[in-house]
């Protein structure tokens, strides 16, 4: 996620880097508001809520 965020910064986008509250060296999310994209850490202990549960319209893409 960090590399994607840094690449988008280099391309001129505003990027939000959200660090883990218990480990400032760990990145929990990268948000690129201009293109309406958020990359979020969904590994344990994080919980990703489905669109049906949250009432939001979004797409979840899982990278393995």
PDB file with SEQRES, HELIX, SHEET and CRYST1 records, atoms N, CA, C and O in Angstrom:
SEQRES   1 A   64  UNK UNK UNK UNK UNK UNK UNK UNK UNK UNK UNK UNK UNK          
SEQRES   2 A   64  UNK UNK UNK UNK UNK UNK UNK UNK UNK UNK UNK UNK UNK          
SEQRES   3 A   64  UNK UNK UNK UNK UNK UNK UNK UNK UNK UNK UNK UNK UNK          
SEQRES   4 A   64  UNK UNK UNK UNK UNK UNK UNK UNK UNK UNK UNK UNK UNK          
SEQRES   5 A   64  UNK UNK UNK UNK UNK UNK UNK UNK UNK UNK UNK UNK              
HELIX    1 AA1 UNK A    2  UNK A   10  1                                   9    
HELIX    2 AA2 UNK A   33  UNK A   35  5                                   3    
HELIX    3 AA3 UNK A   51  UNK A   54  1                                   4    
SHEET    1 AA1 3 UNK A  16  UNK A  19  0                                        
SHEET    2 AA1 3 UNK A  27  UNK A  32 -1                                        
SHEET    3 AA1 3 UNK A  37  UNK A  40 -1                                        
CRYST1    1.000    1.000    1.000  90.00  90.00  90.00 P 1           1          
ATOM      1  N   UNK A   1       0.821  -1.183   0.000  1.00  0.00           N  
ATOM      2  CA  UNK A   1       0.000   0.000   0.000  1.00  0.00           C  
ATOM      3  C   UNK A   1       0.871   1.255   0.000  1.00  0.00           C  
ATOM      4  O   UNK A   1       0.582   2.229  -0.695  1.00  0.00           O  
ATOM      5  N   UNK A   2       1.934   1.213   0.786  1.00  0.00           N  
ATOM      6  CA  UNK A   2       2.795   2.397   0.879  1.00  0.00           C  
ATOM      7  C   UNK A   2       3.366   2.761  -0.497  1.00  0.00           C  
ATOM      8  O   UNK A   2       3.403   3.935  -0.866  1.00  0.00           O  
ATOM      9  N   UNK A   3       3.809   1.752  -1.252  1.00  0.00           N  
ATOM     10  CA  UNK A   3       4.399   2.008  -2.571  1.00  0.00           C  
ATOM     11  C   UNK A   3       3.362   2.621  -3.517  1.00  0.00           C  
ATOM     12  O   UNK A   3       3.679   3.532  -4.282  1.00  0.00           O  
ATOM     13  N   UNK A   4       2.136   2.125  -3.463  1.00  0.00           N  
ATOM     14  CA  UNK A   4       1.073   2.688  -4.301  1.00  0.00           C  
ATOM     15  C   UNK A   4       0.824   4.141  -3.910  1.00  0.00           C  
ATOM     16  O   UNK A   4       0.720   5.009  -4.777  1.00  0.00           O  
ATOM     17  N   UNK A   5       0.730   4.409  -2.608  1.00  0.00           N  
ATOM     18  CA  UNK A   5       0.514   5.775  -2.142  1.00  0.00           C  
ATOM     19  C   UNK A   5       1.631   6.710  -2.559  1.00  0.00           C  
ATOM     20  O   UNK A   5       1.374   7.822  -3.019  1.00  0.00           O  
ATOM     21  N   UNK A   6       2.867   6.266  -2.403  1.00  0.00           N  
ATOM     22  CA  UNK A   6       4.012   7.090  -2.789  1.00  0.00           C  
ATOM     23  C   UNK A   6       4.043   7.337  -4.293  1.00  0.00           C  
ATOM     24  O   UNK A   6       4.401   8.428  -4.735  1.00  0.00           O  
ATOM     25  N   UNK A   7       3.669   6.331  -5.080  1.00  0.00           N  
ATOM     26  CA  UNK A   7       3.611   6.491  -6.534  1.00  0.00           C  
ATOM     27  C   UNK A   7       2.563   7.528  -6.919  1.00  0.00           C  
ATOM     28  O   UNK A   7       2.804   8.371  -7.783  1.00  0.00           O  
ATOM     29  N   UNK A   8       1.406   7.464  -6.278  1.00  0.00           N  
ATOM     30  CA  UNK A   8       0.342   8.424  -6.581  1.00  0.00           C  
ATOM     31  C   UNK A   8       0.729   9.835  -6.135  1.00  0.00           C  
ATOM     32  O   UNK A   8       0.376  10.807  -6.803  1.00  0.00           O  
ATOM     33  N   UNK A   9       1.447   9.962  -5.020  1.00  0.00           N  
ATOM     34  CA  UNK A   9       1.969  11.266  -4.598  1.00  0.00           C  
ATOM     35  C   UNK A   9       2.896  11.834  -5.669  1.00  0.00           C  
ATOM     36  O   UNK A   9       2.810  13.014  -6.009  1.00  0.00           O  
ATOM     37  N   UNK A  10       3.779  10.994  -6.196  1.00  0.00           N  
ATOM     38  CA  UNK A  10       4.723  11.422  -7.231  1.00  0.00           C  
ATOM     39  C   UNK A  10       4.006  11.861  -8.500  1.00  0.00           C  
ATOM     40  O   UNK A  10       4.523  12.682  -9.258  1.00  0.00           O  
ATOM     41  N   UNK A  11       2.808  11.311  -8.731  1.00  0.00           N  
ATOM     42  CA  UNK A  11       2.015  11.687  -9.905  1.00  0.00           C  
ATOM     43  C   UNK A  11       1.185  12.945  -9.654  1.00  0.00           C  
ATOM     44  O   UNK A  11       0.478  13.413 -10.546  1.00  0.00           O  
ATOM     45  N   UNK A  12       1.271  13.496  -8.430  1.00  0.00           N  
ATOM     46  CA  UNK A  12       0.592  14.751  -8.138  1.00  0.00           C  
ATOM     47  C   UNK A  12      -0.724  14.641  -7.390  1.00  0.00           C  
ATOM     48  O   UNK A  12      -1.387  15.654  -7.169  1.00  0.00           O  
ATOM     49  N   UNK A  13      -1.118  13.446  -6.998  1.00  0.00           N  
ATOM     50  CA  UNK A  13      -2.365  13.264  -6.255  1.00  0.00           C  
ATOM     51  C   UNK A  13      -2.162  13.559  -4.774  1.00  0.00           C  
ATOM     52  O   UNK A  13      -1.071  13.356  -4.240  1.00  0.00           O  
ATOM     53  N   UNK A  14      -3.206  14.035  -4.116  1.00  0.00           N  
ATOM     54  CA  UNK A  14      -3.216  14.110  -2.660  1.00  0.00           C  
ATOM     55  C   UNK A  14      -3.474  12.704  -2.148  1.00  0.00           C  
ATOM     56  O   UNK A  14      -4.383  12.022  -2.621  1.00  0.00           O  
ATOM     57  N   UNK A  15      -2.680  12.273  -1.188  1.00  0.00           N  
ATOM     58  CA  UNK A  15      -2.797  10.917  -0.653  1.00  0.00           C  
ATOM     59  C   UNK A  15      -2.809  10.986   0.868  1.00  0.00           C  
ATOM     60  O   UNK A  15      -2.005  11.693   1.476  1.00  0.00           O  
ATOM     61  N   UNK A  16      -3.726  10.246   1.474  1.00  0.00           N  
ATOM     62  CA  UNK A  16      -3.787  10.132   2.929  1.00  0.00           C  
ATOM     63  C   UNK A  16      -3.195   8.784   3.325  1.00  0.00           C  
ATOM     64  O   UNK A  16      -3.603   7.744   2.808  1.00  0.00           O  
ATOM     65  N   UNK A  17      -2.234   8.805   4.241  1.00  0.00           N  
ATOM     66  CA  UNK A  17      -1.650   7.585   4.778  1.00  0.00           C  
ATOM     67  C   UNK A  17      -2.171   7.422   6.202  1.00  0.00           C  
ATOM     68  O   UNK A  17      -1.959   8.300   7.038  1.00  0.00           O  
ATOM     69  N   UNK A  18      -2.839   6.326   6.487  1.00  0.00           N  
ATOM     70  CA  UNK A  18      -3.408   6.077   7.814  1.00  0.00           C  
ATOM     71  C   UNK A  18      -2.590   4.988   8.502  1.00  0.00           C  
ATOM     72  O   UNK A  18      -2.604   3.827   8.095  1.00  0.00           O  
ATOM     73  N   UNK A  19      -1.881   5.389   9.549  1.00  0.00           N  
ATOM     74  CA  UNK A  19      -1.035   4.452  10.291  1.00  0.00           C  
ATOM     75  C   UNK A  19      -1.840   3.688  11.329  1.00  0.00           C  
ATOM     76  O   UNK A  19      -2.885   4.147  11.790  1.00  0.00           O  
ATOM     77  N   UNK A  20      -1.342   2.531  11.682  1.00  0.00           N  
ATOM     78  CA  UNK A  20      -1.936   1.698  12.725  1.00  0.00           C  
ATOM     79  C   UNK A  20      -1.827   2.428  14.063  1.00  0.00           C  
ATOM     80  O   UNK A  20      -0.784   3.002  14.376  1.00  0.00           O  
ATOM     81  N   UNK A  21      -2.893   2.406  14.847  1.00  0.00           N  
ATOM     82  CA  UNK A  21      -2.881   3.103  16.134  1.00  0.00           C  
ATOM     83  C   UNK A  21      -1.946   2.444  17.144  1.00  0.00           C  
ATOM     84  O   UNK A  21      -1.498   3.101  18.084  1.00  0.00           O  
ATOM     85  N   UNK A  22      -1.645   1.168  16.969  1.00  0.00           N  
ATOM     86  CA  UNK A  22      -0.753   0.494  17.911  1.00  0.00           C  
ATOM     87  C   UNK A  22       0.672   0.336  17.384  1.00  0.00           C  
ATOM     88  O   UNK A  22       1.561  -0.095  18.118  1.00  0.00           O  
ATOM     89  N   UNK A  23       0.893   0.685  16.111  1.00  0.00           N  
ATOM     90  CA  UNK A  23       2.228   0.580  15.512  1.00  0.00           C  
ATOM     91  C   UNK A  23       2.346   1.615  14.404  1.00  0.00           C  
ATOM     92  O   UNK A  23       1.872   1.399  13.289  1.00  0.00           O  
ATOM     93  N   UNK A  24       2.981   2.741  14.715  1.00  0.00           N  
ATOM     94  CA  UNK A  24       3.083   3.838  13.745  1.00  0.00           C  
ATOM     95  C   UNK A  24       3.883   3.483  12.498  1.00  0.00           C  
ATOM     96  O   UNK A  24       3.815   4.199  11.499  1.00  0.00           O  
ATOM     97  N   UNK A  25       4.633   2.396  12.539  1.00  0.00           N  
ATOM     98  CA  UNK A  25       5.384   1.969  11.359  1.00  0.00           C  
ATOM     99  C   UNK A  25       4.561   1.078  10.442  1.00  0.00           C  
ATOM    100  O   UNK A  25       5.003   0.722   9.349  1.00  0.00           O  
ATOM    101  N   UNK A  26       3.367   0.720  10.890  1.00  0.00           N  
ATOM    102  CA  UNK A  26       2.478  -0.135  10.105  1.00  0.00           C  
ATOM    103  C   UNK A  26       1.386   0.719   9.464  1.00  0.00           C  
ATOM    104  O   UNK A  26       0.807   1.593  10.110  1.00  0.00           O  
ATOM    105  N   UNK A  27       1.118   0.459   8.207  1.00  0.00           N  
ATOM    106  CA  UNK A  27       0.132   1.236   7.462  1.00  0.00           C  
ATOM    107  C   UNK A  27      -1.183   0.468   7.391  1.00  0.00           C  
ATOM    108  O   UNK A  27      -1.213  -0.680   6.946  1.00  0.00           O  
ATOM    109  N   UNK A  28      -2.269   1.102   7.829  1.00  0.00           N  
ATOM    110  CA  UNK A  28      -3.587   0.460   7.805  1.00  0.00           C  
ATOM    111  C   UNK A  28      -4.413   0.852   6.588  1.00  0.00           C  
ATOM    112  O   UNK A  28      -5.300   0.104   6.177  1.00  0.00           O  
ATOM    113  N   UNK A  29      -4.132   2.018   6.005  1.00  0.00           N  
ATOM    114  CA  UNK A  29      -4.928   2.442   4.850  1.00  0.00           C  
ATOM    115  C   UNK A  29      -4.217   3.541   4.075  1.00  0.00           C  
ATOM    116  O   UNK A  29      -3.422   4.306   4.620  1.00  0.00           O  
ATOM    117  N   UNK A  30      -4.528   3.593   2.795  1.00  0.00           N  
ATOM    118  CA  UNK A  30      -4.100   4.671   1.904  1.00  0.00           C  
ATOM    119  C   UNK A  30      -5.358   5.138   1.186  1.00  0.00           C  
ATOM    120  O   UNK A  30      -6.089   4.331   0.610  1.00  0.00           O  
ATOM    121  N   UNK A  31      -5.608   6.446   1.221  1.00  0.00           N  
ATOM    122  CA  UNK A  31      -6.798   7.006   0.587  1.00  0.00           C  
ATOM    123  C   UNK A  31      -6.358   8.025  -0.456  1.00  0.00           C  
ATOM    124  O   UNK A  31      -5.509   8.876  -0.192  1.00  0.00           O  
ATOM    125  N   UNK A  32      -6.954   7.924  -1.655  1.00  0.00           N  
ATOM    126  CA  UNK A  32      -6.685   8.865  -2.746  1.00  0.00           C  
ATOM    127  C   UNK A  32      -8.034   9.493  -3.108  1.00  0.00           C  
ATOM    128  O   UNK A  32      -8.744   8.983  -3.975  1.00  0.00           O  
ATOM    129  N   UNK A  33      -8.388  10.602  -2.441  1.00  0.00           N  
ATOM    130  CA  UNK A  33      -9.724  11.182  -2.593  1.00  0.00           C  
ATOM    131  C   UNK A  33     -10.103  11.563  -4.025  1.00  0.00           C  
ATOM    132  O   UNK A  33     -11.251  11.370  -4.426  1.00  0.00           O  
ATOM    133  N   UNK A  34      -9.172  12.091  -4.790  1.00  0.00           N  
ATOM    134  CA  UNK A  34      -9.490  12.584  -6.134  1.00  0.00           C  
ATOM    135  C   UNK A  34     -10.036  11.501  -7.055  1.00  0.00           C  
ATOM    136  O   UNK A  34     -10.833  11.784  -7.949  1.00  0.00           O  
ATOM    137  N   UNK A  35      -9.610  10.268  -6.837  1.00  0.00           N  
ATOM    138  CA  UNK A  35     -10.099   9.173  -7.684  1.00  0.00           C  
ATOM    139  C   UNK A  35     -11.000   8.213  -6.902  1.00  0.00           C  
ATOM    140  O   UNK A  35     -11.338   7.129  -7.377  1.00  0.00           O  
ATOM    141  N   UNK A  36     -11.379   8.635  -5.695  1.00  0.00           N  
ATOM    142  CA  UNK A  36     -12.316   7.881  -4.845  1.00  0.00           C  
ATOM    143  C   UNK A  36     -11.858   6.447  -4.617  1.00  0.00           C  
ATOM    144  O   UNK A  36     -12.624   5.498  -4.785  1.00  0.00           O  
ATOM    145  N   UNK A  37     -10.572   6.308  -4.226  1.00  0.00           N  
ATOM    146  CA  UNK A  37      -9.992   4.994  -3.969  1.00  0.00           C  
ATOM    147  C   UNK A  37      -9.439   4.953  -2.549  1.00  0.00           C  
ATOM    148  O   UNK A  37      -8.794   5.895  -2.088  1.00  0.00           O  
ATOM    149  N   UNK A  38      -9.704   3.841  -1.866  1.00  0.00           N  
ATOM    150  CA  UNK A  38      -9.116   3.586  -0.555  1.00  0.00           C  
ATOM    151  C   UNK A  38      -8.584   2.160  -0.537  1.00  0.00           C  
ATOM    152  O   UNK A  38      -9.291   1.219  -0.898  1.00  0.00           O  
ATOM    153  N   UNK A  39      -7.349   2.011  -0.120  1.00  0.00           N  
ATOM    154  CA  UNK A  39      -6.751   0.692   0.076  1.00  0.00           C  
ATOM    155  C   UNK A  39      -6.706   0.481   1.577  1.00  0.00           C  
ATOM    156  O   UNK A  39      -6.121   1.288   2.300  1.00  0.00           O  
ATOM    157  N   UNK A  40      -7.321  -0.601   2.057  1.00  0.00           N  
ATOM    158  CA  UNK A  40      -7.469  -0.821   3.490  1.00  0.00           C  
ATOM    159  C   UNK A  40      -6.944  -2.198   3.856  1.00  0.00           C  
ATOM    160  O   UNK A  40      -7.224  -3.186   3.176  1.00  0.00           O  
ATOM    161  N   UNK A  41      -6.177  -2.252   4.944  1.00  0.00           N  
ATOM    162  CA  UNK A  41      -5.658  -3.522   5.450  1.00  0.00           C  
ATOM    163  C   UNK A  41      -6.806  -4.334   6.026  1.00  0.00           C  
ATOM    164  O   UNK A  41      -7.444  -3.915   6.992  1.00  0.00           O  
ATOM    165  N   UNK A  42      -7.069  -5.487   5.441  1.00  0.00           N  
ATOM    166  CA  UNK A  42      -8.158  -6.336   5.906  1.00  0.00           C  
ATOM    167  C   UNK A  42      -7.674  -7.583   6.626  1.00  0.00           C  
ATOM    168  O   UNK A  42      -8.464  -8.482   6.916  1.00  0.00           O  
ATOM    169  N   UNK A  43      -6.359  -7.643   6.921  1.00  0.00           N  
ATOM    170  CA  UNK A  43      -5.844  -8.804   7.640  1.00  0.00           C  
ATOM    171  C   UNK A  43      -6.153  -8.681   9.125  1.00  0.00           C  
ATOM    172  O   UNK A  43      -6.362  -7.580   9.634  1.00  0.00           O  
ATOM    173  N   UNK A  44      -6.181  -9.823   9.822  1.00  0.00           N  
ATOM    174  CA  UNK A  44      -6.465  -9.816  11.264  1.00  0.00           C  
ATOM    175  C   UNK A  44      -5.507  -8.859  11.968  1.00  0.00           C  
ATOM    176  O   UNK A  44      -4.327  -8.819  11.619  1.00  0.00           O  
ATOM    177  N   UNK A  45      -5.963  -8.110  12.919  1.00  0.00           N  
ATOM    178  CA  UNK A  45      -7.261  -8.130  13.589  1.00  0.00           C  
ATOM    179  C   UNK A  45      -8.286  -7.176  12.978  1.00  0.00           C  
ATOM    180  O   UNK A  45      -9.302  -6.889  13.611  1.00  0.00           O  
ATOM    181  N   UNK A  46      -8.048  -6.685  11.782  1.00  0.00           N  
ATOM    182  CA  UNK A  46      -8.962  -5.740  11.146  1.00  0.00           C  
ATOM    183  C   UNK A  46     -10.205  -6.457  10.641  1.00  0.00           C  
ATOM    184  O   UNK A  46     -10.177  -7.652  10.346  1.00  0.00           O  
ATOM    185  N   UNK A  47     -11.286  -5.710  10.549  1.00  0.00           N  
ATOM    186  CA  UNK A  47     -12.536  -6.275  10.044  1.00  0.00           C  
ATOM    187  C   UNK A  47     -13.009  -5.413   8.883  1.00  0.00           C  
ATOM    188  O   UNK A  47     -13.151  -4.199   9.024  1.00  0.00           O  
ATOM    189  N   UNK A  48     -13.247  -6.031   7.752  1.00  0.00           N  
ATOM    190  CA  UNK A  48     -13.783  -5.327   6.591  1.00  0.00           C  
ATOM    191  C   UNK A  48     -15.276  -5.626   6.533  1.00  0.00           C  
ATOM    192  O   UNK A  48     -15.685  -6.786   6.474  1.00  0.00           O  
ATOM    193  N   UNK A  49     -16.082  -4.573   6.550  1.00  0.00           N  
ATOM    194  CA  UNK A  49     -17.536  -4.712   6.546  1.00  0.00           C  
ATOM    195  C   UNK A  49     -18.021  -4.760   5.108  1.00  0.00           C  
ATOM    196  O   UNK A  49     -17.562  -3.982   4.272  1.00  0.00           O  
ATOM    197  N   UNK A  50     -18.935  -5.658   4.814  1.00  0.00           N  
ATOM    198  CA  UNK A  50     -19.455  -5.774   3.452  1.00  0.00           C  
ATOM    199  C   UNK A  50     -20.354  -4.591   3.118  1.00  0.00           C  
ATOM    200  O   UNK A  50     -20.857  -3.909   4.010  1.00  0.00           O  
ATOM    201  N   UNK A  51     -20.547  -4.359   1.836  1.00  0.00           N  
ATOM    202  CA  UNK A  51     -21.409  -3.259   1.388  1.00  0.00           C  
ATOM    203  C   UNK A  51     -22.824  -3.426   1.926  1.00  0.00           C  
ATOM    204  O   UNK A  51     -23.479  -2.438   2.257  1.00  0.00           O  
ATOM    205  N   UNK A  52     -23.301  -4.663   2.018  1.00  0.00           N  
ATOM    206  CA  UNK A  52     -24.654  -4.912   2.512  1.00  0.00           C  
ATOM    207  C   UNK A  52     -24.774  -4.519   3.985  1.00  0.00           C  
ATOM    208  O   UNK A  52     -25.799  -3.975   4.394  1.00  0.00           O  
ATOM    209  N   UNK A  53     -23.743  -4.787   4.782  1.00  0.00           N  
ATOM    210  CA  UNK A  53     -23.764  -4.461   6.206  1.00  0.00           C  
ATOM    211  C   UNK A  53     -23.662  -2.964   6.453  1.00  0.00           C  
ATOM    212  O   UNK A  53     -24.277  -2.445   7.385  1.00  0.00           O  
ATOM    213  N   UNK A  54     -22.895  -2.269   5.634  1.00  0.00           N  
ATOM    214  CA  UNK A  54     -22.609  -0.861   5.896  1.00  0.00           C  
ATOM    215  C   UNK A  54     -23.590   0.097   5.239  1.00  0.00           C  
ATOM    216  O   UNK A  54     -23.697   1.252   5.651  1.00  0.00           O  
ATOM    217  N   UNK A  55     -24.303  -0.369   4.226  1.00  0.00           N  
ATOM    218  CA  UNK A  55     -25.192   0.521   3.495  1.00  0.00           C  
ATOM    219  C   UNK A  55     -24.451   1.377   2.475  1.00  0.00           C  
ATOM    220  O   UNK A  55     -25.063   2.225   1.825  1.00  0.00           O  
ATOM    221  N   UNK A  56     -23.152   1.172   2.323  1.00  0.00           N  
ATOM    222  CA  UNK A  56     -22.343   1.945   1.387  1.00  0.00           C  
ATOM    223  C   UNK A  56     -22.218   1.204   0.063  1.00  0.00           C  
ATOM    224  O   UNK A  56     -22.347  -0.019   0.001  1.00  0.00           O  
ATOM    225  N   UNK A  57     -21.969   1.951  -0.969  1.00  0.00           N  
ATOM    226  CA  UNK A  57     -21.740   1.354  -2.289  1.00  0.00           C  
ATOM    227  C   UNK A  57     -20.236   1.355  -2.542  1.00  0.00           C  
ATOM    228  O   UNK A  57     -19.645   2.400  -2.810  1.00  0.00           O  
ATOM    229  N   UNK A  58     -19.629   0.188  -2.455  1.00  0.00           N  
ATOM    230  CA  UNK A  58     -18.214   0.080  -2.757  1.00  0.00           C  
ATOM    231  C   UNK A  58     -17.906  -1.335  -3.215  1.00  0.00           C  
ATOM    232  O   UNK A  58     -18.717  -2.248  -3.063  1.00  0.00           O  
ATOM    233  N   UNK A  59     -16.734  -1.493  -3.771  1.00  0.00           N  
ATOM    234  CA  UNK A  59     -16.313  -2.798  -4.265  1.00  0.00           C  
ATOM    235  C   UNK A  59     -15.091  -3.244  -3.481  1.00  0.00           C  
ATOM    236  O   UNK A  59     -14.162  -2.462  -3.275  1.00  0.00           O  
ATOM    237  N   UNK A  60     -15.086  -4.483  -3.048  1.00  0.00           N  
ATOM    238  CA  UNK A  60     -13.945  -5.041  -2.333  1.00  0.00           C  
ATOM    239  C   UNK A  60     -13.152  -5.905  -3.305  1.00  0.00           C  
ATOM    240  O   UNK A  60     -13.700  -6.813  -3.930  1.00  0.00           O  
ATOM    241  N   UNK A  61     -11.865  -5.619  -3.427  1.00  0.00           N  
ATOM    242  CA  UNK A  61     -10.968  -6.406  -4.264  1.00  0.00           C  
ATOM    243  C   UNK A  61      -9.919  -7.005  -3.338  1.00  0.00           C  
ATOM    244  O   UNK A  61      -9.248  -6.274  -2.610  1.00  0.00           O  
ATOM    245  N   UNK A  62      -9.772  -8.316  -3.356  1.00  0.00           N  
ATOM    246  CA  UNK A  62      -8.837  -8.997  -2.464  1.00  0.00           C  
ATOM    247  C   UNK A  62      -7.552  -9.309  -3.221  1.00  0.00           C  
ATOM    248  O   UNK A  62      -7.578  -9.983  -4.251  1.00  0.00           O  
ATOM    249  N   UNK A  63      -6.421  -8.813  -2.701  1.00  0.00           N  
ATOM    250  CA  UNK A  63      -5.108  -9.114  -3.273  1.00  0.00           C  
ATOM    251  C   UNK A  63      -4.479 -10.220  -2.444  1.00  0.00           C  
ATOM    252  O   UNK A  63      -4.392 -10.109  -1.221  1.00  0.00           O  
ATOM    253  N   UNK A  64      -4.041 -11.287  -3.102  1.00  0.00           N  
ATOM    254  CA  UNK A  64      -3.401 -12.394  -2.374  1.00  0.00           C  
ATOM    255  C   UNK A  64      -1.955 -12.506  -2.752  1.00  0.00           C  
ATOM    256  O   UNK A  64      -1.250 -13.378  -2.245  1.00  0.00           O  
TER     257      UNK A  64                                                      
END                                                                             
